[in-house]
Amino acid sequence: MSLYFTRQLWIKEFQRESIVRAHFFHYNISEQPRGTSNATGLAPARQSCTTLCDHGESRVMRGEMMTQRILLATAHETLAHRISQLLRSHGYEIYAALDVATAITTAAQYKVSGALLDLAMPNGDAIKILRQIRDHALLKRIPVIAMSSREPVAWRMSAMEIGITATLNDPIEEDKLVALFKKHVPVSSQRTSGLGQQRVLVVEDDPDAWTMLNYRLSALGCSVSWARDGASAVQVALKNRPNLIVLDIGLPAGNGYIVLDRLKRNPTLSRIPVFILTVGAPEEHRDKCLKAGAAGFYQKSFQLTDFIDAVRNALENA
């Protein structure tokens, strides 16, 4: 498998992750026309949400609150993106699902605290999801809010019989949606992490990869800076004095090996842990990077769980 194909495959997985977990789509609701959107069925609130993004940097989470995990079940991807961004801006972590099997598996795996179901899902899927939630030992007591629009009356009656916490009618207003979640699934103001003072530099030329990494690291409470090529990496590191550096191998203007060597030769930067995160066969790079002084080597993947855990542990023990 070629390096180009591997990278493209990772980017496709990364883009799909935005649907599953709504991680990185910087969609500013305030830019949309006021009134109901026929494409989404979501009506902007009187006070538009404007805290979603700023020049590609996520400002949703900075370690300032404990998030509540919410399952969002709808067959409409555009609606999923908009609602996900709205609720994320209020401190919720969204796990979107487009079908029954994914919804239940996701809800149980991530132990969601609440659910938002689109009753207009085809084939009565929302009713099937609701029924399985109420029959599930871990999920049966969570609040479930239903979005009601043009679904058959029988589906709406079934949802009420099975047990829904509240209903939102079409067009859905943002302020009412947020108010319902704050009432039934409140977000704590307790801090999630002691990493709020930690600085991480990401050396990465791919904007998609940077956006995902920025979100993930910001969610830990870190302050994240970006160097787009090998030539600027050391300069940005000297300016920002990061506590940890994430470094790609395939960089323009000096590849990752060159950057790693420059970092380790610089007396000011040599003690900063450097984590390699790259696409490509690990056997080609791991040993070389570790011998050159890298603190860890990780492949770009769909979940990045091991990488994020390693970053958290490194910063907590710094």
DAKARA-V378341 format. One record per run of one state. SS is the DSSP state (A for helix, B for strand, O for the rest). FROM is the first residue (numbers start at 0). TO is the last residue. If there is no record, write none. Layout:
SS_FROM_TO + SS_FROM_TO
This chain:
O_0_1 + A_2_20 + O_21_27 + A_28_30 + O_31_34 + B_35_35 + O_36_40 + B_41_42 + O_43_51 + B_52_53 + O_54_55 + B_56_57 + O_58_64 + B_65_65 + O_66_66 + B_67_72 + O_73_75 + A_76_87 + O_88_90 + B_91_96 + O_97_98 + A_99_108 + O_109_112 + B_113_117 + O_118_120 + A_121_134 + O_135_141 + B_142_147 + O_148_151 + A_152_161 + O_162_164 + B_165_168 + O_169_170 + B_171_172 + A_173_183 + O_184_186 + B_187_187 + O_188_197 + B_198_202 + O_203_205 + A_206_218 + O_219_221 + B_222_226 + O_227_228 + A_229_239 + O_240_242 + B_243_246 + O_247_254 + A_255_264 + O_265_271 + B_272_277 + O_278_280 + A_281_290 + O_291_294 + B_295_298 + O_299_303 + A_304_315 + O_316_317
